[in-house]
Amino acid sequence: MRMLLIHSDYLEYEVKDKALKNPEPISEEQKKGRLEEVLAVFISVEKVDETNPDEVVEKAVNEIKDVASQVKAENVFVYPFAHLSSELAKPDIALEVLREVEEKLREEGFNVKRAPFGYYKAFKLSCKGHPLAELSRTIVPSGEAKAE
Ligand SMILES: NCC(=O)N[C@H]1[C@@H](O)[C@H](n2cnc3c(N)ncnc32)O[C@@H]1CO
């Protein structure tokens, strides 16, 4: 899994078109979303994650918790983003992983939104620009060497 974490004044998105034949079903309300004072987490779920999705979810949540506490963010935006890796996991696995990351963060007490999966979306982001505002993390299941 590859994550790009951007501490932002706000992140807002608007669904445009389907990017998959069968994107995640969404309500009218989910076609637009916005959070203020947010840790935006752009996530590419990778093929290697398919060997142990539960472990990758746990590691991702721990990394996000760690960054959120450093930047003092209580709002987290989980954003499916297929552009951080050339070895993507299958969509059904990726969606399941992202749903679990969202759920576990909520269980940890964060105010969490997740952008819809399988769509092209317009988005606006206002990065805060402090030294910890732009971070990336690479997560792999244990026992898997990560090719750089
Ligand atoms: N910017 C727009 C976009 O990325 N759209 C992506 C994601 O929403 C989602 N998606 C598919 N596979 C994955 C994956 N392995 N990891 C994360 N998202 C995925 O499906 C869309 C087309 O790839």
PDBQT file of the ligand as one rigid body, heavy atoms in Angstrom, charges set to zero:
ROOT
HETATM    1  N1  LIG A 201      -8.331   9.533  -8.942  1.00  0.00    +0.000 N 
HETATM    2  C1  LIG A 201      -9.368   8.643  -9.352  1.00  0.00    +0.000 C 
HETATM    3  C2  LIG A 201      -9.031   7.220  -8.966  1.00  0.00    +0.000 C 
HETATM    4  O1  LIG A 201      -7.975   6.929  -8.457  1.00  0.00    +0.000 OA
HETATM    5  N2  LIG A 201      -9.999   6.333  -9.242  1.00  0.00    +0.000 N 
HETATM    6  C3  LIG A 201      -9.787   4.924  -8.970  1.00  0.00    +0.000 C 
HETATM    7  C4  LIG A 201     -10.109   4.559  -7.530  1.00  0.00    +0.000 C 
HETATM    8  O2  LIG A 201     -11.265   5.249  -7.069  1.00  0.00    +0.000 OA
HETATM    9  C5  LIG A 201     -10.472   3.099  -7.662  1.00  0.00    +0.000 C 
HETATM   10  N3  LIG A 201      -9.375   2.129  -7.530  1.00  0.00    +0.000 N 
HETATM   11  C6  LIG A 201      -9.238   1.027  -8.295  1.00  0.00    +0.000 A 
HETATM   12  N4  LIG A 201      -8.233   0.255  -7.872  1.00  0.00    +0.000 NA
HETATM   13  C7  LIG A 201      -7.702   0.895  -6.784  1.00  0.00    +0.000 A 
HETATM   14  C8  LIG A 201      -6.637   0.581  -5.905  1.00  0.00    +0.000 A 
HETATM   15  N5  LIG A 201      -5.913  -0.547  -6.066  1.00  0.00    +0.000 N 
HETATM   16  N6  LIG A 201      -6.351   1.430  -4.901  1.00  0.00    +0.000 NA
HETATM   17  C9  LIG A 201      -7.074   2.569  -4.759  1.00  0.00    +0.000 A 
HETATM   18  N7  LIG A 201      -8.107   2.931  -5.560  1.00  0.00    +0.000 NA
HETATM   19  C10 LIG A 201      -8.419   2.089  -6.571  1.00  0.00    +0.000 A 
HETATM   20  O3  LIG A 201     -11.022   2.946  -8.976  1.00  0.00    +0.000 OA
HETATM   21  C11 LIG A 201     -10.737   4.080  -9.767  1.00  0.00    +0.000 C 
HETATM   22  C12 LIG A 201     -10.200   3.637 -11.100  1.00  0.00    +0.000 C 
HETATM   23  O4  LIG A 201      -8.952   3.019 -10.924  1.00  0.00    +0.000 OA
ENDROOT
TORSDOF 0
